[in-house]
């Protein structure tokens, strides 16, 4: 070795500082992204927003097309301030998409309580998984292929259930989705810590989607098992 120890130490310190900065910026932007999400959901509930509810399959295809359009633009603008604006626009759109489910849950007499429970549960999942990712010495990168396969299975099952309308299948899908996207939080946070993700906008998008899916599926389960009608 002919590289001075001081140089190695400096390079390591710089890399660590970059990772901490990306993680800190990701958490700040993640917190900010909740504002347009809540706003979008509130507006959607007030306007009785419905996204092609008469044709669930067509609605699903349109939703995926819009979502991937946002992903493309976010990827193209991730190194500029415009990327933040596009990301926040996407979270507003996701809030709108969430509004129909929120409205359905609010029809229960304990609907507001269920929503807060799902929100608190999602926060607890995030805190737990982020803590494990930060403190654990184990490398969770090997989960990538398994988690992706799980998401594909969930999507296929969800598409099938559009036609089958089986409550039991919906419960299974939601339960598996909570587990998979909780694990994705662990995976995505550790990627930042290990230097695998250096762009905080991209990192925020990944973790936001994890949290969104945990929340939606927790809320679905709570509505099925805990919803009380007047």
Secondary structure, 3 states (H helix, E strand, C coil): CCCCHHHHHHHHHHHHHHHHHHHHHHHHHHHHHHHHHHHHHHHHHHCCCCCCCCCHHHHHHHHHHHHHHHHHHHHHHCCCHHHHHHHHHHHHHHHHHHHHHHHHHHCCCCHHHHHHHHHHHHHHHHHHHHHHHHHCCCCCHHHHHHHHHHHHHHHHHHHHHHHHCCHHHHHHHHHHHHHHHHHHHHHHHHHHHCCCCCCHHHHHHHHHHHHHHHHHHHHHHHHHHHCCCC
